Amino acid sequence: MPGPITTDHRPKDLAIFLAATFGITWGLAAIALCAPEVIPLVTGRRFDTTNPLYFVAVYSPSIVGVAMIASRSGFAGLGELATRVFRWRVHPGYYALILGGMLIVDLLARIVQFVVAGETTTSGGLPVWSMLLNGSPPTPTEFWFAVPLFMVSTLVLDAGPVGEEIGWKGYALPRFLDSKRGPLLAAITFGLVWGLWHAPAFLVSGTAQHDLGLGLSWLVMGTVSSSIIMTWLYRRTNGSIFVSGILVHLMINSTAAQLWAYELVLVVPAALAGASLYRSGRKAAA
């Protein structure tokens, strides 16, 4: 279990963090929706996932989280945050659970997608994974070369894993867990907030959520399930942001299955993690 947060924070700090994070992201989205001509004037290009302002919107949790820690605890707090961001030395079993488990979830979701809807199209994820349902499994060379290459490129090009997780898991989640809700309710509450923060992306052209026609309700279901799993991992890896946040987020964003099918399957490991959080919460309260 992670130790106590060493950075100084005050009771209203979480509310300030959420207000600032939502304000930046939703504010930029409002400009993109209500005054789209403004963004090309500022950046020289239309608003899409390559626009600098898009990165500001997505990185807002980490930007605000780092700023809050710096303002309250200075270099000591930032050093403690960096320690958790780069805490990669955890039991190898957690890496196997995340990498192998998420691959299995994606494969099962592809099967559900095919059985329920007859769909074989991907959501824009890793092509070699989808071959498993088409009778053409990847060769060892394709798997061991393409999969790591795709994950590294996703980490570099996808603003989500790093842009979100340093703030969400580095700042917000520990403070949700500091409440009297208990770890399971804290994880569910956090997942709902996290999902709601994504809402503008479904309205703004140029984002994956909008252009691929993803459903907000499915995404919120996914953020709640993911939050439960991530919280379980966070508590088991001594607060490792890299393992419980960045790596899990990267794996989720690298899936090939359609969102609805993936979220249906993800409920199963989330229920198992949730049961563990519930038991630990009951034990702590006893």
Salt bridges, closest charged atoms under 4 A:
ASP13 OD1 - ARG72 NH2 2.75
ASP48 OD2 - ARG46 NH2 3.97
GLU80 OE2 - ARG84 NE 2.93
GLU164 OE2 - HIS198 NE2 3.53
GLU165 OE1 - LYS169 NZ 2.86
GLU165 OE2 - HIS249 ND1 2.62
ASP178 OD2 - HIS9 NE2 3.44
ASP211 OD1 - HIS210 ND1 2.90
